[in-house]
Amino acid sequence: MAEKKILDVCCGGRMFRFDKSHPLCHFMDMRSLPKWSISSRPDFHIDPDEIWDFRDIKADDKSYKIVVMDPPHLQKLWDNSWMAKKYGRLPKTWKEDLQKWFTECMRVLDDYGILIFKRNEHEIPLAKLMKLFPQKPMIWHRTGKNNKTIWLIYLKPPT
Ligand SMILES: C[S@@+](CC[C@H](N)C(=O)[O-])C[C@H]1O[C@@H](n2cnc3c(N)ncnc32)[C@H](O)[C@@H]1O
């Protein structure tokens, strides 16, 4: 079992973190990015504990109590744009990828663990997204500009 009980699956630059090096949090992302990669934001960098892909998380079953997920929200971005560098970009395979991600998160969550999923509806409507997953969230809440940011909370049923 992991010592760190919270997995941040797409940690990016840890911008929404209060404590960017919380001792219980395990930070993963599929890439790292050095400072000065974005000239207008020279301090921005990505430095995960693990370079892991959320379609194949290299952790044992039931390792974490909380899993946090904030994947890229947009497909329509230039590779070299600052937004693509900062937030990543959704690939064409996003539906299959997010289905694999959901299965992986439920696998690495302990019984009754919590999955916190942040989405933005700018390109993909929530209803379309929710059809991809075998279970419904316990709680959801809209916020942000035009109410397009949605926080979804799922419970891992005991297995
Ligand atoms: C919207 S950003 C996350 C921002 C982060 N929550 C923060 O507080 O700064 C999305 C991140 O997901 C990462 N990502 C995209 N596909 C991934 C995958 N298959 N596995 C792991 N990370 C992935 C990107 O590299 C990017 O850093």
PDBQT file of the ligand as one rigid body, heavy atoms in Angstrom, charges set to zero:
ROOT
HETATM    1  C1  LIG A 201      -5.698  20.872 -16.836  1.00  0.00    +0.000 C 
HETATM    2  S1  LIG A 201      -4.046  20.319 -16.554  1.00  0.00    +0.000 S 
HETATM    3  C2  LIG A 201      -4.032  20.003 -14.806  1.00  0.00    +0.000 C 
HETATM    4  C3  LIG A 201      -3.876  21.253 -13.972  1.00  0.00    +0.000 C 
HETATM    5  C4  LIG A 201      -3.697  20.972 -12.487  1.00  0.00    +0.000 C 
HETATM    6  N1  LIG A 201      -4.898  20.441 -11.886  1.00  0.00    +0.000 N 
HETATM    7  C5  LIG A 201      -3.233  22.179 -11.695  1.00  0.00    +0.000 C 
HETATM    8  O1  LIG A 201      -3.733  22.387 -10.565  1.00  0.00    +0.000 OA
HETATM    9  O2  LIG A 201      -2.334  22.882 -12.167  1.00  0.00    +0.000 OA
HETATM   10  C6  LIG A 201      -4.104  18.680 -17.224  1.00  0.00    +0.000 C 
HETATM   11  C7  LIG A 201      -2.829  17.850 -17.093  1.00  0.00    +0.000 C 
HETATM   12  O3  LIG A 201      -3.151  16.497 -17.490  1.00  0.00    +0.000 OA
HETATM   13  C8  LIG A 201      -1.992  15.904 -18.006  1.00  0.00    +0.000 C 
HETATM   14  N2  LIG A 201      -2.357  14.677 -18.783  1.00  0.00    +0.000 N 
HETATM   15  C9  LIG A 201      -2.931  14.604 -20.000  1.00  0.00    +0.000 A 
HETATM   16  N3  LIG A 201      -3.120  13.335 -20.379  1.00  0.00    +0.000 NA
HETATM   17  C10 LIG A 201      -2.632  12.564 -19.378  1.00  0.00    +0.000 A 
HETATM   18  C11 LIG A 201      -2.517  11.154 -19.190  1.00  0.00    +0.000 A 
HETATM   19  N4  LIG A 201      -2.939  10.273 -20.120  1.00  0.00    +0.000 N 
HETATM   20  N5  LIG A 201      -1.969  10.701 -18.037  1.00  0.00    +0.000 NA
HETATM   21  C12 LIG A 201      -1.524  11.598 -17.086  1.00  0.00    +0.000 A 
HETATM   22  N6  LIG A 201      -1.608  12.941 -17.216  1.00  0.00    +0.000 NA
HETATM   23  C13 LIG A 201      -2.156  13.422 -18.352  1.00  0.00    +0.000 A 
HETATM   24  C14 LIG A 201      -1.385  16.999 -18.850  1.00  0.00    +0.000 C 
HETATM   25  O4  LIG A 201      -0.017  16.764 -19.074  1.00  0.00    +0.000 OA
HETATM   26  C15 LIG A 201      -1.677  18.263 -18.009  1.00  0.00    +0.000 C 
HETATM   27  O5  LIG A 201      -0.554  18.633 -17.239  1.00  0.00    +0.000 OA
ENDROOT
TORSDOF 0
